[in-house]
Amino acid sequence: MEKIILFQKDADVISANGQQVGSLERVVLNPESKLVTDVVVRTGALLNKVSKVVPIEYIVATNEDQIQLSDTAGDLESFPPLEERHLVEETEVTDQSDINTGTIPPATPTIYGNPSFGPMIMPPVGEQFVTQIEQNIPEGTVAMYEGRRQGHHR
């Protein structure tokens, strides 16, 4: 028999000992089976909020305004963040053969600085970095939020 659990956005998430550890931000859903696999819990101080992915197995009880975690859930710090951001190099080379033959010298970073702030390293001209965002949710699932259409999944 399937267990039906209702989740209310912004519901308080409490630990097994009754302490509030965060609030429900969204759920992670398998779009094919329509089953919730994880919940995303917003935790932390006002300026240091973090969204953690907590597997559904750690939820022992829910009501309209609370979600209770099991004692095996432990501290939310051990759970992965919903999103991790990485700076990755995006190299745009117009003619790779010129670099291979050595006719274009490799660019070196330029160092600018102010003694009071320390050195700042600038990437060579043409070298760019982009932010890559990786979500820590199970493959084939989608982190749902209000207004999101189904069909956009990882």
C-alpha positions in Angstrom: 0.0 0.0 0.0 1.4 3.4 -0.9 1.9 6.0 1.8 0.5 9.4 1.0 2.3 12.4 2.5 1.2 16.0 2.1 4.0 18.7 1.9 3.2 22.4 2.5 5.7 24.9 1.1 7.6 26.7 3.9 6.5 24.0 6.5 8.8 23.9 9.5 11.3 21.0 9.3 12.1 19.7 12.8 14.7 17.2 14.0 13.8 14.1 16.0 14.2 16.0 19.3 11.8 18.8 18.2 14.3 21.5 17.3 13.5 23.5 14.1 16.3 22.9 11.6 14.8 24.7 8.5 11.8 25.0 6.2 10.6 23.1 3.2 11.7 24.9 0.0 10.6 22.3 -2.6 10.3 18.6 -3.4 12.3 16.4 -5.7 10.0 14.3 -8.0 10.5 11.5 -10.4 8.4 12.7 -13.3 7.7 9.2 -14.6 6.5 7.5 -11.4 5.2 10.8 -9.9 6.9 9.8 -6.6 8.7 12.2 -4.3 12.3 11.0 -3.8 13.8 13.9 -1.7 12.9 17.2 -0.1 14.9 20.4 -0.3 15.2 22.1 3.2 16.2 25.7 3.4 18.4 26.2 6.5 20.8 28.7 8.0 20.9 32.3 9.1 19.3 35.2 7.2 22.3 36.0 5.1 23.8 32.5 5.0 20.8 30.4 3.7 21.6 27.0 2.3 19.3 24.5 0.6 20.0 20.9 1.5 18.7 17.8 -0.3 17.2 15.3 2.2 16.1 11.8 1.0 12.4 11.1 1.8 13.4 8.1 3.9 14.5 10.4 6.7 10.9 11.8 7.1 9.0 10.1 9.9 5.9 12.4 10.2 4.2 15.3 8.6 1.2 17.6 9.2 0.0 20.8 7.7 2.8 23.0 9.0 5.6 20.6 10.1 7.8 17.9 8.8 9.7 15.7 11.3 13.0 14.0 10.5 14.1 10.7 12.0 16.8 10.5 14.6 19.0 8.8 11.9 18.9 12.0 9.8 21.4 13.7 12.2 22.6 17.2 11.4 21.5 18.7 8.1 25.1 19.8 7.5 25.9 16.2 6.4 23.4 16.4 3.5 24.5 17.8 0.1 23.5 21.3 -1.0 20.9 21.5 -3.8 23.2 23.4 -6.1 27.0 23.6 -6.3 28.6 26.3 -8.4 32.0 25.7 -10.1 34.0 28.2 -12.1 35.1 26.4 -15.3 37.4 27.7 -18.1 35.7 28.4 -21.4 38.5 28.6 -23.9 37.8 30.1 -27.3 40.6 29.4 -29.7 40.1 30.6 -33.3 42.8 28.5 -34.9 44.1 25.5 -32.9 46.7 24.7 -35.6 48.6 28.0 -34.9 49.0 27.1 -31.2 50.2 23.6 -32.1 52.9 24.9 -34.4 54.1 27.4 -31.9 53.4 30.5 -33.9 51.1 32.0 -31.2 52.9 32.2 -27.9 50.8 30.9 -25.0 49.2 33.7 -23.0 50.3 34.2 -19.4 48.1 35.7 -16.8 48.7 39.4 -15.9 49.1 40.3 -12.3 47.7 43.6 -11.1 47.7 44.7 -7.6 47.5 47.3 -4.9 49.7 46.7 -1.8 46.8 47.2 0.5 44.6 44.6 -1.2 47.2 42.1 -2.5 47.7 40.9 -6.0 44.8 40.3 -8.4 45.4 37.8 -11.2 43.6 38.6 -14.4 43.1 35.8 -17.0 44.9 36.1 -20.4 43.0 37.9 -23.1 40.4 35.6 -24.7 40.3 33.3 -21.7 36.9 33.3 -20.0 35.4 31.6 -17.0 31.8 30.6 -16.7 29.8 29.4 -13.7 28.6 25.8 -14.0 25.7 24.9 -11.7 25.4 21.3 -10.7 22.3 20.0 -8.8 22.7 17.2 -6.2 19.5 15.3 -7.0 19.0 11.8 -8.2 19.4 11.2 -11.9 16.1 11.4 -13.7 14.4 13.6 -11.1 13.3 17.2 -11.0 13.4 19.7 -8.2 9.9 21.2 -8.3 9.0 24.7 -7.2 6.0 26.9 -7.5 5.3 27.7 -11.1 7.6 25.1 -12.6 6.3 23.0 -15.5 6.9 19.3 -15.6 9.3 18.2 -18.3 12.3 20.2 -17.3 14.4 17.6 -15.4 17.9 16.5 -14.9 
